[in-house]
Amino acid sequence: MLVLTVEQRKYLKSQAHALKPVVMIGSQGLSEAVIKETECALAAHELIKIRVLGDDRETREAHLAQLCELLSAAPVLHIGKLLLIYRPAKIPKLRLP
């Protein structure tokens, strides 16, 4: 799992304001399809929002940790039912401070 500094997280949060969720985690949880779709979205965008439809905060935290671990990504934000994760591309689009 990637680790970000406070400044990097602030920068990524500011870049995420205009983003729409590109992956949704439904009642089935983290299925293979969700993981595969998240992988594709990270490869294409580097920084993505994920909407979790469940109401349990601990489950959302577990989904965030598991996705970041499986996909070698960094957790940026968990607010409400939205998760924000980042993984730099081979040719980065975002320049982190």
N, C-alpha and C positions, 0 to 999 in steps of 0.2 A: 504494500500500500504506500502510495506517495504521501509525503508530509509537506504541507505548505506553511509558510511564515504568515504572521498576522497581516503584513502588508500585502502579500500575494492574495490572501483570502479577501481582503477589502477590495482589491482591484478586480478580482473575478466577480464578486458580488455586484459591483458597479456595472460590469459588462453584461450581467445576466438580467438586468431590469427589463429589457425589451424582448427577452426570449420567451417563447411559449413552450409548454411541456411537449416533448417529443416521444416520451415513453410513458405508458400507464401501467401500474401494477394493480391488478384487480384482486378478486377474492381467491384466485388460485395461488397467489403469492409469487415467489420467484421461480417461475417455470423456465424450462430451457428456452422457450420462445422469447420470454422477456429478457433473459440474459443475452441471447443472440442479438435481439433488436437493440439493446443498450450498447453492445459492442459495436454494432454498425453505426449507431448515432455518435458514439465517441470518436470513432475513426473519421467520421465526416465533419464533426463540429468542434471537437475538443472539450467544449463546455456545454453541458446539457441540463435541462430541467426534467425531472421525473415526477409525475403525480401518482400518489399512492391513495387508493380509494378506501382503505381500511381506517377505522377510527382509533386503533390501539397504537399509542405512541411508541411503546417498546418494540412492537413489531416493525414499525417504520424505521426505528433506529437499527434494528437487526438487518433489515433489507439494505439500508445504506451501507453498513459495515460489510455485509456479505458481498454486495456488488463491487465495492471498492477493492476488497481483497481478491475477488475472482478476476477482475479486469485491470488490476494494477493501476487504479485510479485514486484520486484524492477526494475525500469528502470536503465540500466547501461550505454547505449550508443545509440545515434541516429546519424548516419553519412551516408549521402547520402540516399540511399534506403534501408539501413540495420538498423535493430533494434536489440539490445542486451538486453535480460531480464534475471533475475535471481530469483529463488525461492529455498531456501534450502529444501532438502529432509528430511524425518524423521530421516534417518541416513545419515548425510551430506557426500558427496564425496569430496567436496572442503573445504579446511580449510582457512577461511577468516582471515586476520590479525586483 
